Amino acid sequence: MAADPQPVARAGTPGEVVETDIPARLDRLPWGRFHTLVVAALGITWILDGLEVTLAGTVAGALKASPVLQFSNTDVGLAGSAYIAGAVLGALFFGWLTDRLGRKKLFFITLAVYLVATAATAFSWNLWSFMLFRFLTGAGIGGEYAAINSTIQELIPARVRGWTDLVINGSFWVGAALGALGAVVLLDPQVIDPEIGWRLAFLIGALLALAIFFMRMWLPESPRWLMTHGRAAEAEAIVAGIEARLCAQGHALPAGTLPRVRLLSRRTTPLPEVAHTLTRAQRQRTLVGLALMSAQAFFYNAIFFTYALVLTEFYGIASAHVGWYLLPFAAGNFLGPVLLGRLFDTVGRRPMITFTYVVSGLFLAGSGYLFQQGLLTASGQTVAWMVIFFFASAAASSAYLTVSETFPLEIRALAIAFFYAIGTGVGGVIGPLLFGALIDTGSRTSLFGGYLLGAVLMVAAAAVMWRWGVAAERKPLESVAPPLSTLHPPT
């Protein structure tokens, strides 16, 4: 679907007073093809990340057996940490640019970085080149999170914001399934030489990114971002175009007077103001965001960058068959946000986030004990992971939802990047490295200790959310977190 013609971009006039009902008009829109395009063209980020994480796990055996690379388990963990480190730094840098230059420019730049880097990974010749390309791939994905999540939040109506966000985040597992299927074929020595197969596997993401690059050309800039940068006329034209297309498709727009916001436009938001908002003005929200993001990042990355090693080292599964164990696992992870997502908009954010975090932690501790006692087969371990991550997938997705809707528009992308960077830096870089070392010990008891640590972090994050979390369900973003440039609250 082509976007409506937009006026030529202009820099905007700092200090100009803007009074508009654009946010309310976006929130009242019925679901239409425009929203479906937004979900498809932007939600691909999570599919790409799922693909990357899965490939990193499923090709671990091939990387160890490679006559060129000859990785150890620790090397696999280092490569995983390089990817996460790139995502952390990429999120911060590109998140800062997203708030300054706009959502649309950055979701093209970050996708291009990812496309080139993941394609280059296929041509790695040693550990250091592999780590470099994985670092750059992670930088592209990290930058995508900031640009994409802020855009989705600002375009999706408030009444379905939670469910939509969770389903998009849950699409990570569509990518995981694609990666698993691709690996099953490309790592089968009867089909192709594994040394060539693992290289071809990384080209899958590049091909997907190339296709989605063209889909994004029809998406507009965020009207909410435009209105804060003195470009209200452009924002008005975009919203009017969306409304006209929905009406032409047979949708009816609710009548009545809409609330308005009154803003003082600005070109940029100084970093000291960002720091003040995060550390002083919104200190409790910052604590909640850090707790949720750190816990889920450790929980997820520790297990998923090393799950293939668990299957091969402790259950004797051939690396070429690891992908088959991931498929039902991925299905459970995707169904969690899909089936539980609407409850985050109806029952509410605080009770549902608390519930999913607690259940995830308790189930991981229980399955970890069964693993430590040697009571699980490879199939039993897969079933246990399916149950755990049915809830954990919704929990992890809700962490991104929380940090993207509870901070002001002017710093939304950078706030997403900040929480992603800190949470992932703490949980994501340390997790794969720690679990890789624990697996190298060959001790089930040592690995059980790592699982218990992940469980404790999830339960602690749930307690923080229950005590200080924000009830943001079905509320306009401007009510949940008024823009920093607001001259008075929405009327």
C-alpha positions, 0 to 999 in steps of 0.5 A: 500500500503506497503512503499518501504524498507528503510535503517536502521535509523542512527543518522546523522552527524551534520554539514554535507553539504547536497545538494539535489533535494528531495523537487522538486521531491516531488512537481513534483509527480503526484497524486497517491495511495501514496498520497491517503494513506497519506490523509487517514492514517493521515487525520483521526486525524481530523475525531477523533477530530470531533468525540470527539468534537461532542460527548462532545456536544451531550452527554451533556444532558446525562451527566447532567442526569447521576445518577453518574455524575450529571453535571451542564452546568458549569461542561459541560463547564469545561470538554470542557475546560479540553479537550482543555487545554490538547490539548494545552499542548499536542501540545507543548510537542509533537510538540517539540518532532516531530521536534527532533525525526521525524514525524513518531515516533510521529504520532504513539505515539500521536495516542496511547495516544488518543486511551487509553485516550478516552477509559478511558473516558468511565469509568469515575466515577465523574467530576474529573476523566472525566476531567482528561481523557478528558485532556489526550484525548486532549493531544493526539489530540493536539500532532497529529495536530503538527505531522500530519500537518507537515507530510502532508505539506511535502509530498503533491505536492505544486500545490494541497497543499492548497486544500488537506490541507483544505479538510483534515481539513474539514474531522473534520465534517465526524467525527462530523457526525459519533459522531452525528449518534452514539449519536442518537442511543446510547442516545436513551433510547428505545435502551439502557440505556443512562448511558451506552450509553454515555460511549459506545459513547466514545469507538467509537473513540478508535475503529477508532484509533485502525484501523488507527494505522495499516494503518500508519505502511505503511507510510514513514518518511518525506524525508524533515525531514530526509534530514535536519538531515544528513540522505539524503540517507534514504530520497533519497531511500524513494523518489525513491521508491515513484517515482518507484511505481507511474511509475509502476502504469502508471504515467509519471514523468516530465523530466528536471533539478530540483532545488536543496537545499543546507543544513547544517544538524543538529540534533536539533534546539535550542529553542532560535533559535525557539524563535528568528525565531518566535518573530523577524525574522518572526514577521509579520508571527507570528502575522498573525498566532496568529490572525487567530488561536485565532479567529477561535478557539474562534469562533468554540470551543465556539459554538461547545462545547455548541451548544447542550446546546443551542438546549436543553435550548432555543429550548427545543430539547431532548438531544437524538435528538440533533444529528439529528440537527448536521448532515446537519450542519456537511454536510455544514461544510465539503462541505465548504473546499471541494468546496472552497478549490481549490480557495485557490490554484488558486485565492490565499491564501490572498483573500480567507482567508480574504473573508471566515473570513469576511463572517463568522463573518458577518453571525454570527452577523446577525444570533445572532441578529435573535436568540436574537429577538426570530425569529429562530426555532431550524430548522432555527438556524440549517440552519443559522449555516449551512450557517455560517460554510460553510465559517467558516470551510474553514476559520478555515482550512486555519488557520492551512494551513497558520501556517504549510506552512509559517515557516521553516522546522526545526521548522514546527511542533513546530510552528504548536503546538505553534500557536495551543496552543496560539490560542486554549488557548485564544479562546478554553479554554475561549470560552466554559467556557464563553458560558457555563456561558452565557447559564446558565443565560438563557438570549438570549441577553447575548448569543448574546453578545458572538456571537458578540465577536466571529464575531469581532475577525473573522473580525479583523483576516481577516484584519490582513491577508489582510495586512500581509498575505503570498501568498504561493499558488502553491509555494514550501515550501522551497520558502515560508519559506527557511529552517534555515539550508539553505546555500543558497536559492534554485537554 
